[in-house]
């Protein structure tokens, strides 16, 4: 496997994990309107995002 192929495979596997982790962290601040405002999203947008499965972009 070439370095480029390995990088592509690694990134393909890492992306869903990164989405899962980010959505889980977002779920931890769902009731903190100040923190949500800091990142520029509403509670409704946060709920929509955390309800997505990890494989969905």
C-alpha positions as CSV (number, residue, x, y, z in Angstrom):
1,X,0.0,0.0,0.0
2,X,1.4,3.4,-1.0
3,X,1.6,6.3,1.4
4,X,-1.1,8.1,-0.5
5,X,-3.4,5.1,-0.4
6,X,-2.8,4.6,3.3
7,X,-3.5,8.3,3.9
8,X,-6.8,8.0,2.0
9,X,-7.9,4.9,3.9
10,X,-6.9,6.4,7.3
11,X,-8.8,9.6,6.6
12,X,-11.8,7.7,5.4
13,X,-11.9,5.8,8.7
14,X,-11.1,8.8,10.8
15,X,-13.9,11.1,9.5
16,X,-16.9,9.1,10.9
17,X,-15.1,8.9,14.3
18,X,-14.5,12.6,14.3
19,X,-18.2,13.3,13.4
20,X,-19.4,11.0,16.2
21,X,-17.1,12.6,18.7
22,X,-18.0,16.1,17.7
23,X,-21.8,15.3,17.8
24,X,-21.4,13.7,21.2
25,X,-19.6,16.8,22.5
26,X,-22.3,19.0,21.0
27,X,-24.9,17.0,22.9
28,X,-23.1,17.8,26.1
29,X,-23.7,21.5,25.7
30,X,-27.2,21.4,24.2
31,X,-28.7,23.2,27.2
32,X,-26.1,25.9,27.4
33,X,-27.4,28.7,25.1
34,X,-24.4,30.8,25.7
35,X,-21.9,28.2,24.5
36,X,-24.1,27.4,21.5
37,X,-24.1,31.1,20.7
38,X,-20.4,31.2,21.0
39,X,-20.1,28.6,18.2
40,X,-22.8,30.3,16.2
41,X,-25.6,27.7,16.2
42,X,-29.1,27.6,17.7
43,X,-30.4,24.8,20.0
44,X,-32.6,23.6,17.1
45,X,-29.6,23.4,14.8
46,X,-27.6,21.6,17.5
47,X,-30.5,19.1,18.0
48,X,-30.7,18.4,14.3
49,X,-26.9,17.8,14.1
50,X,-26.7,15.5,17.1
51,X,-29.6,13.4,15.8
52,X,-27.6,12.5,12.6
53,X,-25.9,9.1,12.5
54,X,-22.1,9.3,12.5
55,X,-21.9,8.2,8.8
56,X,-24.1,11.1,7.6
57,X,-22.2,14.3,6.8
